[in-house]
Every structure is written in C-alpha cells, then in structure tokens.
C-alpha cells in the first residue's frame, strides 16, 4: 500500500503519469541503501518558535534561533527564516500562552493509499487544542 506525506501527494498530483508511476514504484519497492534526509526549509525558525513556547515565551530563544540562522550560507534560506522569526515576534502569536504537545502524526487512508501529515505546532491554549502547519498561520481548532 503506498504511503505518502500530504506534501508529496500534492506534488504527485501535478506530475505527468510516467513520473507518478515512478514515484509509486519507489514507494512500493524502496531502495535498500541509506536514504538522504532532507531538513525542512524553515526548520530552524520552527525550532526557535517551539523553544519560545516551551520556555514560557522567552524571547531569548528567538534571538538564539536568529543567531543560528545568521550562519546559513544560502541567502534566500537565511532571509526567509529570519523573516519568519521577525514576523512571529511582531505578531499576536508571540503573546499567546501555548503549551506544546509532543509530536503527533495523523494518517488518512483512502482506498489503498495512506496519507500522512505532521503539524508543525500542536499544543493546548486555555484548554483548546491548537494545530498549525505553518508558524505564522492562524492555528486551527481541532474538532
């Protein structure tokens, strides 16, 4: 049974049929060698935001994340991660008291395909569970 992340599934939908078949074959018959792990593009900014919430909204965690991001060699990646931290610090999200939960993974099955998603932030705010897939998106309330 093929198992894809939501992001991979979205990319798959936009590919021609021959490319879709290749990806599904790779899913069904994975190579035995080590797979390269790709760090998400905004991982450092997300880590800084998670640390911010874990330490009770300590703005020093955002400054620490920004100093790590400054060392990035790719200018576009560095600028985008710094933009996320700056926008977060200036937004109303930085004033919210959110208790982060551990990493959770959701799976959805449709016929013979399993779709997986792992929210970037999953926590509790005043007894309401909050889920966010982007550090600056409005948090969704889980129903």
Secondary structure, DSSP 8 states (H G I E B T S, - for coil): -EEEEHHHHHHHHTS-HHHHHHHHHHHHS--SS-------TTHHHHHHHHHHHHTTS-HHHHHHHHHHHTT-S-HHHHHHHHHHHHHHHHSGGGG---EE-----EEEEETTEEEEE--SEEEEETTEEEEESSTTS--EE--
